[in-house]
Amino acid sequence: MTGGFSLGVGEGDYLPIVKVAPIYPSRASARGLEGFCVVEYTVTKLGTTKDPVVVESQCTSSVFHRASVSAALKFKYKPRILDGQAVEVSGVQNKFTYELLDD
């Protein structure tokens, strides 16, 4: 029996494997500043990230920019597979949340 049914073997969307928490900026913690920052980047064929940029309208303070971009560059993904080949995925976003812990 033949047909259009497929189990999708060898196909699949990108999936996060490693997500690194950002380092809380000392200037922000010294001021008691909390917030969030969204970074947009491309997931490469190898599963790394490249070209991270802060989504300015989705970031509460510029003090969180550098830490968020640095963390995004350390992420690792299982790449998206189409027709058995790894492909880049652009426009991937991640929201980093900065909250101070109460002692």
C-alpha distances in whole Angstrom, upper triangle without the diagonal:
4,7,10,10,13,15,18,19,21,22,25,28,31,33,37,37,41,43,47,50,52,56,58,61,64,66,63,64,68,68,66,63,59,57,53,52,49,48,45,43,41,38,38,35,37,37,40,42,44,47,47,50,51,50,54,53,52,54,57,59,60,61,57,56,56,55,52,51,52,50,47,47,46,43,40,36,33,32,30,27,25,22,23,27,30,32,35,35,39,40,39,42,44,47,49,52,55,57,60,60,63,65
4,7,8,10,13,15,17,19,19,22,25,29,31,34,35,39,41,45,48,50,54,56,58,62,63,61,62,65,65,63,61,57,54,51,49,46,45,42,40,37,35,35,32,34,34,38,39,41,44,44,47,48,47,51,51,49,52,55,57,57,58,55,53,54,53,49,48,49,47,44,44,44,41,38,34,31,30,27,24,22,19,20,24,27,28,32,32,35,37,37,40,41,44,47,49,53,55,58,58,61,64
4,6,9,12,14,16,18,18,20,23,27,29,32,34,37,39,43,45,48,52,54,56,59,61,58,59,63,63,61,58,55,52,48,47,43,42,39,38,35,33,33,30,32,32,36,37,39,41,42,44,46,44,48,47,46,49,52,54,54,55,52,50,51,50,47,46,47,45,42,42,42,39,36,32,29,28,25,22,20,18,19,23,25,27,30,30,33,34,34,37,39,42,44,47,50,52,56,56,59,61
4,6,10,11,14,16,15,17,20,23,25,29,31,34,36,40,42,45,48,50,52,56,57,55,56,60,59,57,55,51,48,45,43,39,38,36,34,32,30,30,27,30,29,33,34,36,38,38,40,42,41,44,44,42,45,48,50,50,52,48,47,48,47,43,42,44,42,38,39,39,36,33,29,26,25,21,19,17,15,17,20,22,23,26,26,29,31,30,33,35,38,41,43,47,49,52,53,56,58
4,7,9,11,14,13,15,18,22,23,27,29,32,34,38,40,43,46,48,51,54,56,53,54,58,58,56,53,49,46,43,42,38,37,35,34,31,29,29,27,29,28,32,33,35,37,38,40,41,40,44,43,41,44,47,49,49,51,47,46,46,45,42,41,42,40,37,38,37,34,31,27,24,23,20,18,16,15,17,20,22,23,26,26,29,30,29,32,34,36,39,42,45,47,50,51,54,56
4,5,8,10,10,12,15,19,20,24,25,29,31,35,37,40,43,45,48,51,53,51,51,55,55,53,50,47,44,41,39,36,35,32,31,28,26,26,23,25,25,28,30,32,34,35,37,39,38,42,41,39,42,45,47,47,48,44,43,44,42,39,38,39,37,34,35,34,31,28,24,21,20,17,15,13,12,13,17,19,20,23,23,26,28,27,30,31,34,37,39,43,45,48,48,51,53
4,5,9,9,11,14,17,18,21,22,26,28,32,35,37,41,43,46,49,51,48,49,53,53,51,48,45,42,39,38,34,33,31,30,27,24,25,22,23,23,26,28,31,33,34,36,37,37,40,40,38,40,43,45,45,46,42,41,42,40,37,37,37,35,32,33,32,28,25,22,18,18,16,14,14,13,13,16,18,20,22,22,26,27,26,28,29,32,35,37,40,42,45,45,48,50
4,6,5,7,11,14,15,19,20,24,26,29,32,35,38,41,43,46,48,46,47,50,51,49,46,43,40,36,35,32,30,28,26,24,21,21,19,20,19,23,25,27,30,30,33,34,34,37,37,35,37,41,42,42,43,40,38,39,37,34,33,34,32,29,29,29,25,22,19,15,15,12,10,10,10,10,13,14,16,19,19,22,24,23,25,27,30,32,35,38,40,43,43,47,49
4,5,8,12,14,15,19,19,23,25,29,32,35,38,41,43,46,48,46,47,51,51,49,47,43,41,37,36,33,31,29,27,24,21,21,18,19,19,22,25,27,30,31,33,35,35,39,39,37,39,42,43,43,44,40,39,39,37,35,34,34,32,29,29,28,25,22,18,15,14,13,10,11,10,9,12,13,16,19,20,23,25,24,27,28,31,33,35,39,41,44,44,47,49
4,7,10,12,14,17,17,21,24,27,30,33,36,39,41,44,46,44,45,49,49,48,45,42,39,36,34,31,29,27,24,21,18,17,14,15,16,19,22,24,27,28,31,33,33,37,37,35,37,40,42,41,42,38,37,36,35,32,31,31,29,27,26,26,22,19,16,12,11,10,7,8,8,5,8,10,13,16,17,21,23,22,25,26,29,31,34,37,40,42,43,46,48
4,7,10,12,16,17,20,22,26,29,31,35,37,39,43,44,43,43,47,47,46,43,40,37,33,32,28,27,24,22,19,16,16,13,15,15,18,20,22,25,26,28,30,30,34,34,32,34,37,39,39,40,36,34,35,33,30,29,30,28,25,25,25,21,18,15,11,10,8,5,6,7,6,8,9,11,14,14,18,20,19,22,23,27,29,32,35,38,41,41,45,47
4,7,9,12,14,17,19,23,26,28,31,34,36,40,41,39,40,44,44,42,39,36,33,30,28,25,23,21,19,17,14,14,13,14,13,16,18,20,23,23,26,27,27,31,31,29,31,34,36,35,36,33,31,31,30,27,26,27,25,22,22,22,18,16,12,9,8,6,5,7,9,9,10,9,10,13,12,16,17,16,19,20,23,25,28,32,34,37,38,41,43
4,6,10,12,16,17,20,23,25,29,31,33,36,38,36,37,40,40,39,36,33,30,26,24,21,20,17,16,14,11,12,12,13,11,14,15,18,20,20,22,24,23,27,27,25,27,30,32,32,33,29,28,28,27,24,23,24,22,19,20,20,16,14,10,8,7,4,6,8,12,12,11,10,10,11,9,13,14,12,15,16,20,22,25,28,31,34,35,38,41
4,7,9,12,13,17,20,21,25,27,30,33,35,33,34,37,38,36,33,30,27,24,22,19,17,15,13,11,8,10,10,11,8,11,12,15,17,17,19,21,21,25,26,23,25,28,29,29,30,26,25,25,24,21,20,20,18,15,16,16,12,10,6,5,5,4,7,10,14,13,12,9,9,9,8,11,12,10,13,14,17,19,22,26,28,31,32,36,38
4,6,9,11,14,17,19,23,25,28,31,33,31,32,35,36,34,31,28,26,22,21,18,17,16,14,13,10,12,12,12,9,11,12,16,18,17,20,21,21,25,26,23,24,27,28,28,29,25,24,24,22,19,19,20,17,14,15,15,11,9,5,5,7,8,11,14,17,16,15,12,13,12,11,14,14,11,13,13,16,18,20,23,26,29,29,33,35
4,6,7,11,13,16,19,22,24,28,30,28,28,32,32,31,28,25,23,20,19,16,15,14,13,13,10,12,13,12,9,10,11,14,17,16,18,19,20,24,24,21,22,25,26,26,26,22,21,21,19,16,16,16,13,11,13,11,8,6,4,6,9,11,14,17,20,19,18,15,15,14,13,14,15,11,12,11,14,15,17,20,23,25,26,30,31
4,7,10,13,16,19,22,25,28,30,28,29,32,33,31,30,27,25,22,21,19,17,17,16,15,12,13,14,12,9,10,12,16,19,18,21,22,23,26,27,24,25,27,28,28,27,23,23,22,20,18,18,17,14,13,13,11,8,5,5,6,10,12,15,19,22,20,19,16,17,16,15,17,18,14,15,14,16,17,19,22,24,26,26,30,31
4,6,10,13,16,19,21,24,27,25,25,29,30,28,27,24,23,20,19,17,16,16,15,15,13,14,16,13,10,10,11,15,18,16,19,20,22,25,26,23,23,25,25,25,24,20,20,19,17,15,15,14,11,10,11,8,5,5,7,9,12,15,18,22,25,23,21,18,19,17,17,18,18,15,15,13,15,14,17,19,21,23,23,27,28
4,7,9,13,15,18,21,23,22,22,25,26,25,23,20,19,16,15,14,13,14,14,15,13,15,17,15,12,11,11,14,17,14,17,17,19,21,23,19,19,21,22,21,21,17,17,16,13,12,12,12,8,8,10,7,5,7,9,12,14,17,20,23,27,25,24,20,20,18,17,17,17,13,12,10,11,11,13,15,17,20,20,24,26
4,6,9,12,15,18,20,19,19,22,24,22,21,18,17,15,14,14,13,15,15,16,15,17,20,18,14,13,12,15,17,14,17,16,19,21,23,19,18,20,20,20,18,15,15,14,11,10,11,9,6,7,9,6,6,9,12,15,17,20,23,27,30,28,27,23,23,21,19,19,19,16,14,11,12,10,12,13,16,17,18,22,23
4,7,9,12,15,17,16,15,19,20,19,17,15,14,12,12,13,13,16,16,18,18,20,23,21,18,16,15,17,18,15,17,16,18,20,21,18,16,17,17,17,16,12,13,13,9,9,11,10,6,9,11,9,9,13,15,18,21,23,26,30,33,32,30,26,26,23,22,21,20,17,15,11,11,8,9,10,12,14,15,18,20
4,6,9,12,14,13,13,16,18,17,15,13,13,11,11,12,12,15,16,18,18,21,24,22,19,17,15,16,17,14,15,14,16,17,19,16,14,15,15,14,12,9,10,9,5,6,8,7,5,8,10,10,11,14,17,21,22,25,28,31,35,33,31,28,27,24,22,21,20,17,15,12,11,7,9,9,11,13,15,18,20
4,6,9,11,11,11,14,15,15,14,13,13,13,13,15,15,18,19,21,22,24,27,25,22,19,18,19,20,16,17,16,19,19,21,19,16,16,15,14,12,9,11,10,6,8,11,9,8,11,13,12,14,17,20,24,26,28,32,35,38,37,35,31,30,27,26,25,23,21,18,15,14,10,11,9,11,12,14,17,18
4,6,9,7,7,10,12,11,10,10,11,11,12,15,16,19,20,24,24,27,30,28,25,23,21,22,22,18,18,16,18,18,20,18,14,14,13,13,10,8,11,10,7,9,12,11,11,14,16,15,17,21,23,27,28,31,34,37,41,40,37,34,33,30,28,26,25,22,19,16,14,10,10,7,9,9,11,14,16
4,5,5,6,9,10,11,9,10,11,12,12,16,16,20,21,24,25,28,31,30,27,24,22,22,21,18,18,16,18,18,20,18,14,13,11,11,7,7,9,9,7,10,12,12,12,15,17,17,19,23,25,29,30,32,36,39,42,41,39,35,34,31,29,27,25,24,21,18,16,12,12,9,11,11,14,17,18
4,5,5,6,8,10,10,12,14,15,16,19,20,23,25,28,29,31,35,33,30,27,25,26,25,22,21,19,22,21,23,21,17,16,14,13,9,10,13,12,10,13,16,15,15,19,20,20,22,26,29,32,34,36,40,42,46,45,42,39,38,34,33,31,29,27,24,22,19,16,15,12,13,11,14,16,17
4,6,5,6,9,8,11,13,15,16,19,20,24,25,29,30,32,36,35,32,29,27,26,25,22,21,19,21,19,21,20,16,14,11,11,7,10,12,12,11,14,17,16,17,20,22,22,24,28,31,34,35,37,41,44,47,46,44,40,39,35,34,31,29,28,25,22,20,17,16,12,13,12,16,17,18
4,5,5,6,5,7,9,12,13,17,18,22,24,28,29,32,35,34,31,28,26,26,25,21,20,17,19,17,19,17,13,11,9,10,7,8,11,12,11,13,16,16,16,19,21,22,23,27,29,33,34,36,40,42,46,45,43,39,37,34,32,30,28,26,23,20,17,14,13,9,10,9,13,15,17
4,5,5,6,8,11,13,15,19,20,24,26,30,30,33,36,35,32,29,27,28,27,24,23,20,22,21,22,20,16,14,13,14,10,11,14,15,13,15,18,18,17,20,22,22,24,27,30,33,35,37,41,43,47,46,44,40,39,36,34,32,30,28,24,21,19,15,13,9,9,7,10,12,13
4,6,8,11,14,16,18,22,23,27,29,33,34,36,40,38,35,32,30,31,30,26,25,23,24,23,24,22,19,16,14,15,12,13,17,17,15,18,21,20,20,23,25,25,27,31,33,37,38,40,44,47,50,49,47,43,42,39,37,35,33,31,28,25,22,19,17,13,13,10,13,14,14
4,5,9,12,15,17,21,23,27,29,33,34,37,40,39,36,33,31,31,30,26,25,22,23,21,22,21,17,14,12,14,11,13,16,17,16,18,21,21,22,24,26,27,28,32,34,38,39,41,44,47,51,50,48,44,42,39,37,35,32,31,27,25,21,18,16,13,12,11,14,14,16
4,7,10,14,16,20,22,26,28,32,33,36,39,38,35,33,30,31,30,26,25,22,23,21,22,20,16,14,13,15,12,13,17,18,16,18,21,21,21,23,26,26,27,31,33,36,38,39,43,46,49,49,47,43,42,38,36,34,31,30,26,23,20,17,14,10,9,7,10,11,13
4,7,10,13,17,19,23,25,29,30,33,37,36,33,30,28,28,27,23,22,18,19,17,18,16,13,10,9,11,9,10,13,15,14,15,18,19,19,21,23,24,25,28,30,34,35,37,40,43,46,46,44,40,39,35,33,31,28,26,23,20,17,14,11,8,8,8,12,13,16
4,7,10,14,17,20,23,27,28,31,34,34,30,28,26,26,25,22,20,17,17,16,16,14,11,8,9,12,10,9,13,15,13,13,17,18,17,19,22,22,23,26,28,31,32,34,37,40,44,43,41,38,36,33,30,28,25,24,20,17,14,11,8,5,5,7,10,12,15
4,7,11,14,17,20,24,25,28,32,31,28,26,23,24,23,19,17,14,14,13,13,10,8,6,7,10,10,8,11,14,12,12,15,17,16,17,20,21,21,24,26,29,30,31,35,37,41,40,38,35,33,30,27,25,22,20,17,14,10,9,6,5,7,10,13,15,19
4,7,10,14,17,20,21,25,28,28,25,23,20,21,20,16,14,11,11,11,11,8,6,6,8,10,10,7,10,12,11,9,12,14,13,14,17,18,18,21,22,25,26,27,31,33,37,37,35,31,29,26,23,21,18,17,13,10,7,5,4,6,8,12,15,18,21
4,7,10,13,17,19,22,25,25,22,20,17,17,16,12,10,7,8,8,9,6,4,6,8,9,10,6,7,10,9,7,9,12,11,11,14,16,16,19,20,24,24,25,29,31,34,34,32,29,27,23,20,18,15,14,10,8,6,5,7,8,12,15,18,21,24
4,7,10,14,15,19,22,23,20,18,15,15,14,10,9,6,6,8,9,5,6,9,11,11,13,10,9,12,11,8,9,12,11,10,13,15,14,17,18,21,21,22,25,27,31,31,29,25,23,20,17,15,12,10,7,6,4,6,9,11,15,18,21,24,27
4,7,10,12,16,19,20,17,15,11,11,10,6,6,4,6,9,11,8,9,12,13,12,14,10,8,10,10,7,7,10,10,7,10,13,12,15,16,19,18,19,23,25,29,29,26,23,20,17,14,12,9,8,6,6,7,8,11,14,17,20,23,26,29
4,7,10,13,17,18,15,13,10,9,8,6,5,6,7,10,12,10,12,15,16,15,17,14,12,13,14,10,9,12,12,9,11,14,12,14,14,17,16,17,20,22,26,26,23,20,17,14,11,8,6,5,4,7,9,11,15,17,21,24,27,30,33
4,7,9,13,14,12,10,6,6,5,4,6,9,10,14,16,14,15,19,19,18,19,16,14,14,15,11,9,12,12,8,9,12,10,12,12,15,14,14,18,20,23,23,20,17,14,11,9,6,6,5,6,9,12,13,17,20,23,26,28,32,34
4,6,10,11,9,8,6,5,6,7,10,13,14,17,19,18,19,22,23,21,23,20,17,17,18,15,12,14,14,10,10,13,11,11,11,13,11,11,15,16,20,20,17,13,10,7,5,4,6,6,9,11,15,16,20,23,26,29,31,35,37
4,7,8,6,6,5,7,9,10,13,15,17,20,22,20,21,25,25,24,25,22,19,19,19,16,14,15,14,10,10,11,9,8,7,9,7,8,12,14,17,17,14,10,9,6,5,6,9,7,10,12,15,17,21,23,27,30,31,35,37
4,5,5,5,6,7,10,12,15,18,20,23,25,23,24,28,28,27,27,24,22,21,21,19,16,17,16,13,11,13,11,10,9,10,7,9,11,13,16,15,12,8,7,5,7,8,11,11,14,15,19,20,24,27,30,33,34,38,40
4,6,8,9,11,14,16,19,22,23,27,28,27,28,31,32,30,31,28,26,25,24,22,20,20,19,16,15,15,13,11,9,9,6,7,9,11,13,12,9,5,5,5,8,11,14,14,17,18,22,24,27,30,33,36,37,41,43
4,6,9,11,14,16,20,22,24,27,29,28,28,31,32,30,30,27,25,24,23,21,19,18,18,15,13,13,12,9,8,8,6,10,11,14,16,14,11,8,9,8,11,13,16,15,18,19,22,23,27,29,32,34,35,39,41
4,7,10,13,14,18,20,22,25,27,25,25,28,29,28,28,25,23,22,21,18,17,16,15,12,11,11,8,6,4,5,5,8,11,14,17,15,13,9,9,8,10,12,14,12,15,15,19,20,23,25,28,31,32,36,37
4,7,11,11,15,17,19,23,25,23,23,26,26,25,25,22,20,18,18,16,13,13,12,9,8,8,7,5,6,9,8,12,14,17,20,18,16,12,12,10,11,12,14,12,14,14,17,18,21,23,27,29,30,34,36
4,7,7,11,14,16,19,21,19,20,23,23,21,22,19,16,15,15,13,10,11,10,7,6,7,6,7,8,11,10,13,16,18,22,21,18,14,13,10,10,10,11,9,11,11,15,15,19,21,25,27,29,33,35
4,6,9,13,15,18,21,19,19,23,22,20,21,19,16,15,15,13,10,11,12,9,7,10,10,11,12,14,13,15,18,20,23,22,19,15,13,10,10,9,11,10,12,13,16,17,21,22,26,29,31,35,36
4,6,10,12,15,18,17,17,21,20,18,19,17,14,13,15,13,9,11,13,10,8,12,12,14,15,18,16,17,20,22,25,25,22,18,16,12,12,9,10,11,12,13,16,17,20,22,26,28,31,35,37
4,7,10,12,15,14,14,17,17,15,16,14,10,10,12,9,6,9,10,7,7,11,11,13,15,18,17,18,22,23,27,26,23,20,18,14,13,10,10,9,9,10,12,13,17,18,22,25,27,31,33
4,6,9,12,11,11,15,14,12,14,12,9,10,12,9,7,10,12,9,10,14,14,17,18,21,20,21,24,26,29,29,26,23,20,16,15,12,10,11,10,11,12,13,16,18,21,24,27,31,33
4,6,9,8,7,11,11,9,12,9,6,9,11,8,7,11,12,10,12,15,15,18,19,23,22,23,27,28,32,32,29,26,23,19,17,14,12,12,9,10,10,11,13,15,19,21,24,28,30
4,6,5,7,10,11,11,14,12,9,12,14,11,11,14,15,13,15,18,18,20,21,24,23,23,27,28,32,32,30,26,23,20,17,14,11,11,9,10,10,11,14,16,19,22,25,29,32
4,5,6,8,9,8,12,11,9,12,14,12,12,16,17,15,18,21,21,24,24,27,27,27,31,32,35,36,33,30,27,24,21,18,14,15,13,13,12,13,15,16,19,22,25,28,31
4,6,8,10,11,14,13,12,16,17,14,15,19,19,18,20,23,22,25,26,29,28,28,31,32,36,37,34,31,28,25,22,19,15,16,13,14,12,14,15,16,19,22,26,28,31
4,7,9,11,13,11,11,14,15,12,13,17,16,15,18,21,20,23,23,26,26,26,29,31,34,35,33,30,27,24,21,18,14,14,11,11,9,10,11,13,16,19,22,25,28
4,6,7,9,8,8,12,12,10,12,15,15,14,17,20,19,23,24,27,27,27,31,33,37,37,35,31,29,25,22,20,16,16,12,11,9,9,10,11,14,17,20,23,26
4,7,9,8,10,13,13,12,14,17,17,17,20,22,22,25,27,30,30,31,35,36,40,40,38,35,32,29,26,23,20,19,16,14,11,11,10,10,12,15,18,21,24
4,5,6,8,11,12,11,13,16,16,17,20,21,22,26,27,31,31,32,36,38,42,41,39,35,33,30,27,24,21,21,17,16,13,12,12,11,13,15,19,21,24
4,5,5,8,10,10,11,14,15,16,18,20,21,25,27,30,30,31,35,37,41,41,38,34,32,28,26,23,21,20,17,16,14,13,13,12,15,17,21,23,26
4,6,7,8,10,12,13,14,16,18,19,21,24,27,30,31,32,36,38,42,42,39,35,33,30,28,25,23,22,19,17,15,13,13,11,13,14,18,21,23
4,6,6,6,9,10,11,12,15,16,17,21,23,27,27,29,33,35,39,38,36,32,30,27,25,22,20,19,15,13,11,9,9,8,12,13,17,20,22
4,6,5,6,9,10,11,13,15,16,20,22,25,25,27,31,33,36,36,33,30,28,24,22,20,17,17,14,13,12,10,12,11,15,17,20,23,26
4,5,5,6,9,10,11,13,15,19,21,25,25,27,31,33,37,36,33,29,27,24,23,20,19,18,16,14,14,12,14,13,16,18,21,24,26
4,6,5,6,9,10,11,13,17,20,23,24,26,30,33,36,35,32,29,27,24,23,21,19,18,15,13,12,9,11,10,14,15,18,21,23
4,5,5,6,9,10,11,15,17,21,21,23,27,29,33,32,30,26,24,21,19,18,16,14,11,9,9,6,9,10,13,16,18,22,24
4,5,5,6,9,10,14,16,20,20,22,25,28,31,31,28,24,22,19,17,15,14,13,11,10,11,10,13,14,17,19,22,26,28
4,6,5,7,9,13,16,20,20,23,26,29,32,31,28,24,23,20,19,18,17,15,14,12,13,11,14,14,18,19,22,25,27
4,5,5,7,11,14,17,18,21,24,27,31,29,27,23,22,19,18,17,17,14,13,10,11,9,12,13,16,18,20,23,25
4,5,5,9,11,15,15,18,21,24,27,26,24,20,19,16,15,14,13,11,9,8,10,9,13,14,18,20,22,26,28
4,6,8,11,15,15,18,21,24,27,26,23,19,18,15,15,14,14,12,12,11,14,13,16,18,21,23,25,29,30
4,7,10,14,15,18,21,24,27,26,23,19,19,17,16,16,17,14,14,12,14,13,16,18,21,22,24,27,29
4,7,10,12,15,18,21,25,23,21,17,17,15,14,14,15,12,12,10,13,12,16,18,20,23,24,28,29
4,7,9,12,15,19,22,20,18,14,15,13,13,14,16,13,14,13,16,16,19,21,24,26,27,31,32
4,6,9,12,15,18,17,15,11,12,11,11,13,14,11,13,13,16,17,20,23,25,28,29,33,34
4,7,9,13,15,13,12,9,11,11,11,14,16,13,16,16,19,20,23,26,29,31,32,36,37
4,6,10,13,11,9,6,7,7,8,12,14,12,15,16,20,21,25,28,30,33,34,38,40
4,7,10,10,8,6,6,7,7,11,13,12,15,17,20,23,26,29,32,35,36,40,42
4,7,6,5,4,6,9,10,14,17,16,19,21,24,26,30,33,35,39,40,43,45
4,5,5,6,7,10,11,15,17,17,21,23,26,29,32,35,38,41,42,46,48
4,6,8,10,13,15,18,21,21,24,27,30,33,36,39,42,45,46,50,52
4,7,9,13,15,19,22,21,25,26,30,32,35,38,41,44,45,48,50
4,6,10,13,16,19,19,23,24,28,30,34,37,39,42,44,47,49
4,7,10,13,16,16,19,21,25,27,30,33,36,39,40,44,46
4,7,10,13,13,17,19,23,25,29,32,35,38,39,43,45
4,6,10,10,14,16,20,22,26,29,32,35,37,41,43
4,7,7,11,14,17,20,23,26,29,33,35,38,41
4,6,9,12,16,18,22,25,28,31,34,37,40
4,6,10,13,16,19,22,26,29,31,35,38
4,7,10,13,17,20,23,26,28,32,35
4,7,10,13,16,20,23,25,29,31
4,6,10,13,16,19,21,25,28
4,6,10,13,16,19,22,25
4,7,10,13,15,19,22
4,6,10,12,16,19
4,7,10,13,16
4,6,9,13
4,7,9
4,6
4
